[in-house]
Amino acid sequence: MWRHFGDYINADQANDHHEPGIVSWLNTLKEAECIDPDRLITLTSVALISDGNATSQAPVAEVYDDMSINADVLFDTNENSRWPLRIESVISFTQAIAKDYWRFAADVAQIRGIDSKILLTKWVHNFMIV
């Protein structure tokens, strides 16, 4: 969920962004001081991956993800250094690094004359674990 943080939280406070109802509700509860600012909030999402068959529409996979974050961080309203905006910025930066790393690994595979899928799988796995 972290990589799609901006889909759940209106990081840049744009008027055209629609937050999921549960996130808006949690924000309302925090503003009404019903949720402690230090309270850890866990957001969870589940998605079903279609098999592409219009007649059966049976899912081939289920993807579960969650993230936990303090209420004060999630709903930070400080104009100078809003946490959601900073988090979104770091996520974008990290995704750019991952893309560059992937391209580098693909180039190394090509130079070595080996199947890039094999090397990329190994290198990306190592990148994710570190």
C-alpha positions as CSV (number, residue, x, y, z in Angstrom):
1,M,0.0,0.0,0.0
2,W,2.9,2.3,0.6
3,R,3.7,2.6,-3.1
4,H,0.1,3.8,-3.7
5,F,0.0,6.0,-0.7
6,G,-1.4,9.0,-2.7
7,D,-4.4,6.9,-3.7
8,Y,-5.5,6.6,-0.1
9,I,-4.3,9.9,1.3
10,N,-4.8,13.4,-0.2
11,A,-1.1,14.2,0.2
12,D,-1.1,17.5,-1.7
13,Q,-4.6,18.5,-0.5
14,A,-5.9,18.8,-4.0
15,N,-9.7,19.5,-4.3
16,D,-10.0,17.0,-7.2
17,H,-8.7,14.1,-5.0
18,H,-11.3,11.6,-3.5
19,E,-10.1,9.9,-0.4
20,P,-11.7,6.5,0.4
21,G,-14.6,6.9,2.8
22,I,-13.0,5.1,5.7
23,V,-10.0,7.4,5.5
24,S,-12.2,10.5,5.5
25,W,-14.1,9.0,8.5
26,L,-10.9,8.3,10.4
27,N,-9.8,11.9,9.8
28,T,-13.1,13.2,11.1
29,L,-12.7,11.1,14.2
30,K,-9.2,12.4,14.7
31,E,-10.3,16.0,14.3
32,A,-13.1,15.4,16.8
33,E,-10.4,14.1,19.2
34,C,-12.0,10.6,19.2
35,I,-8.7,9.1,18.1
36,D,-5.5,9.7,20.0
37,P,-2.9,11.4,17.8
38,D,-0.4,8.8,18.7
39,R,-2.8,5.9,17.8
40,L,-1.5,3.5,15.3
41,I,-4.0,3.2,12.4
42,T,-3.8,0.2,10.1
43,L,-5.3,0.5,6.6
44,T,-5.9,-2.8,4.7
45,S,-6.8,-3.5,1.1
46,V,-7.7,-6.6,-0.8
47,A,-7.9,-6.9,-4.5
48,L,-8.9,-9.8,-6.7
49,I,-7.1,-10.4,-10.0
50,S,-9.4,-11.4,-12.8
51,D,-8.8,-14.5,-15.0
52,G,-9.7,-12.3,-18.0
53,N,-12.6,-14.6,-18.9
54,A,-15.8,-12.5,-19.2
55,T,-18.1,-15.5,-18.8
56,S,-16.6,-16.9,-15.5
57,Q,-15.0,-13.8,-14.0
58,A,-13.2,-16.1,-11.6
59,P,-10.3,-14.5,-9.7
60,V,-6.9,-16.1,-10.3
61,A,-5.2,-14.4,-7.4
62,E,-6.0,-12.3,-4.3
63,V,-3.7,-9.5,-3.3
64,Y,-3.7,-8.4,0.3
65,D,-1.7,-5.4,1.6
66,D,-1.7,-3.2,4.7
67,M,0.1,-0.3,6.2
68,S,0.2,1.0,9.7
69,I,0.8,4.7,10.5
70,N,0.2,7.1,13.4
71,A,-2.9,9.2,13.2
72,D,-0.9,12.4,13.6
73,V,1.3,11.5,10.7
74,L,-1.5,10.3,8.5
75,F,-3.6,13.4,9.0
76,D,-0.9,16.0,9.5
77,T,-2.1,19.5,8.6
78,N,1.2,21.4,9.1
79,E,1.5,23.7,6.1
80,N,5.3,23.8,6.2
81,S,6.2,20.1,6.4
82,R,3.1,17.9,6.0
83,W,4.0,14.3,6.6
84,P,1.8,12.9,3.8
85,L,3.4,15.1,1.3
86,R,6.9,14.1,2.5
87,I,6.0,10.4,2.4
88,E,4.6,10.7,-1.1
89,S,7.8,12.5,-2.2
90,V,10.0,9.7,-0.7
91,I,7.9,7.0,-2.3
92,S,8.2,8.7,-5.7
93,F,12.0,9.0,-5.2
94,T,12.3,5.4,-4.2
95,Q,10.3,4.2,-7.2
96,A,12.6,6.2,-9.5
97,I,15.6,4.5,-7.9
98,A,14.0,1.1,-8.4
99,K,13.4,1.9,-12.1
100,D,17.0,2.9,-12.5
101,Y,18.2,-0.2,-10.7
102,W,16.0,-2.4,-12.9
103,R,17.5,-0.7,-16.1
104,F,21.0,-1.2,-14.7
105,A,20.4,-4.9,-14.1
106,A,18.9,-5.3,-17.6
107,D,22.0,-3.6,-19.1
108,V,24.3,-5.9,-17.1
109,A,22.4,-8.9,-18.3
110,Q,22.7,-7.7,-21.9
111,I,26.4,-7.1,-21.5
112,R,26.9,-10.5,-20.0
113,G,24.8,-12.1,-22.7
114,I,22.4,-13.8,-20.4
115,D,18.7,-13.9,-20.1
116,S,17.7,-10.6,-18.4
117,K,14.6,-12.2,-16.7
118,I,16.9,-14.6,-14.7
119,L,19.2,-11.8,-13.6
120,L,16.5,-9.3,-12.9
121,T,14.5,-11.8,-10.8
122,K,17.6,-12.4,-8.7
123,W,18.7,-8.8,-8.4
124,V,15.3,-7.3,-7.8
125,H,14.7,-10.0,-5.1
126,N,18.0,-9.0,-3.4
127,F,17.1,-5.3,-3.8
128,M,13.8,-5.8,-2.0
129,I,15.3,-7.8,0.9
130,V,18.0,-5.3,1.7
